[in-house]
Structure formats: structure tokens, C-alpha cells
Amino acid sequence: MPTRIDSTFDQLKKRGQKAFVAYLCGGDPDHATSVSAIDALVEAGTDILEIGVPFSDPLADGVVNQMAAQRALDGGMSLLGIYDLVAAVRAKHPDLAIVLFTYLNPVYHQGFEIFHQRAHEAGADGVLFLDLPPDEESLNQEFASAQLLQEIRLIAPTTPDERVAAIASQAKGFVYYVSREGVTGAQTSLAEGVEERVASVCAASPVPVVVGFGISSPEQARTVARVADGVVVGSAIVKVIEEFGRSPELSQRLIDFVKPLVDAVKGR
């Protein structure tokens, strides 16, 4: 049965457009601010929303996202709070595709099946586990039996071609291609050879391919959108929330920042 993720890509394809995917850390700096920030992202044209589950040891994240996770944790956000946040967003935006972006530890602590059930009931469509290798998942019955959320797969620039095909064949919803080695964080330029590598991954993937890590300008977004099915902007959005999260200007600041990125992805 098609999910909101599938429907979003299908509708965009019919319009000849690519997806704009926005990331923020849930609860940064608090629940109410996250809801307001998401409203602004949707108003600016976001197609798919990635909500990060704050974790105390986010090894794949750069300093901007690490600080966001700490602000959220300091504000009392938890995995249970993330379900409440998803439910609040779903009530306001019934057609928005929502993906949870999380490390395995908080999910494993609660229980894989419980997580899938609670997240699905709240209104999430997919999940991306930053630190769960596909090989490990296949060895654990608990992981394999929980299928209520579409599981998004990560592919790195160092992934061998034969493994790209294997990972993509297991993906649901879309594949997230990491455009550069290292941790998250806005960059002033794209990684060398990213267009060629993305084209290769797209050719091997039966599902759409989105590209993230470091994209922060309309020029970068436009370049990536030429070869990918979608573009992810995360750290640059989180930076705006860091700067204006306690200000009444936050919503307008997010709209002003994100709208040009959306227009670039859509080819406007």
C-alpha cells in the first residue's frame, strides 16, 4: 500500500519536479517551537520532513546538530515526546510525508516493535537509522519483524558499487545518499564528483534517491536536483533555529531561508 512518501514522489514526478526534504531536531529548543518551525517549513514548500530524535551521543552529526540535540534534551524532549510532536504535526499537515531520523540506542531501549507501532500511530511514514547496518538487521528477528514504517537506507560516497545495488534493493520510500564523507554540517561547496556518483546510485536504485549532508545554498541545491530525485537541507536549517529559536522572527526567518532553496530544487 502506497505511503505518503510514495505519493509525494509520484505527484512530484507527474509535475516534473524534485523533492525538497527538510531536517530539524525534534524539540529544539522545545516542543512548541518545533511545531512552529515545521509550520514555516511547510509554508515554504517542504515536501518531506525529517524529524531528528535527539540523542546524547550523535556521532554522525557535526557540531550544529549536536548542539540542537542537546538543546532538545535539555528542554525535556524524549522519544515519547517525539511521538507527541509527530502527532501534533500530523494533525495540522495530514498529507505531509514524515520520516524519523534516529540512532538505534533510544529505539532499541524502548523496543523495536513498540517504536514502530507508536511512531506509526502518531503519523510517521518512515524511519532512517543512522547506525544500523543492513547486514545486522537481517540477523535480528526483532528488527526484521517490525515493518510499519518504511525504512530509508543510507548510501555513502565510499560504498562499493555492488553494495550500492544490494542496499538500494532493500530500501523503501527512498534512498538517502550522503554526499560527502564525515559528519553533518553546511559546506561552502559540493563534494568533488558528487553529480557523477549520484547519477550512478540513481541508476542502481529502484526507489527515488535524495542527497544530503552539507547542502546549504540554492546553487548547491539546484546542481544536485539536476541528477537526484530530491535534496535534503538539514544543518543550515538547524542553524537558523539555533539563532532565532527563541525569537518571534523564527518562522519568517525560516521561510525566507528555505523558499529560495525550494525554488532552486523545483527549477523555478
C-alpha positions, 0 to 999 in steps of 0.5 A: 500500500502506497505511503505518503512518501510514495505519493509525494514522489509520484505527484512530484514526478507527474509535475516534473519536479524534485523533492525538497526534504527538510531536517530539524531536531525534534524539540529544539529548543522545545516542543512548541517551537518545533511545531512552529518551525515545521509550520514555516517549513511547510509554508515554504514548500517542504515536501518531506520532513525529517524529524531528528530524535535527539540523542546524547551521543550523535556521532554522525552529526557535526557540531550544529546538530549536536548542539540542537540535540542537546538543546532538545534534551535539555528542554525535556524532549524524549522519544515519547515526546517525539511521538507527541510532536509527530502527532501534533504535526500530523494533525495540522499537515495530514498529507505531509510525508514524515520520516524519523531520523534516529540512532538505534540506542533510544529505539532499541531501549524502548523496543523495536516493535513498540517504536514502530507501532507508536511512531506509526500511530502518531503519523510517521511514514518512515524511519532512517537509522543512522547506525544500523547496518543492513547486514545486522538487521537481517540477523535480528528477528526483532528488527526484521519483524517490525515493518510499519514504517518504511525504512530509508537506507543510507548510501555513502560516497565510499560504498562499493558499487555492488553494495550500492545495488544490494542496499538500494534493493532493500530500501523503501520510500527512498534512498538517502545518499550522503554526499560527502564523507564525515559528519553533518554540517553546511559546506561552502561547496559540493563534494568533488564528483558528487553529480557523477556518483549520484547519477550512478546510485540513481541508476542502481536504485529502484526507489527515488534517491535524495542527497544530503549532508552539507547542502546549504545554498540554492546553487548547491541545491539546484546542481544536485536536483539536476541528477537526484530525485530530491535534496535534503537541507538539514544543518543550515536549517538547524542553524537558523533555529539555533539563532532565532529559536527563541525569537518571534522572527523564527518562522519568517526567518525560516521561510525566507531561508528555505523558499529560495532553496525550494525554488532552486530544487523545483527549477523555478 
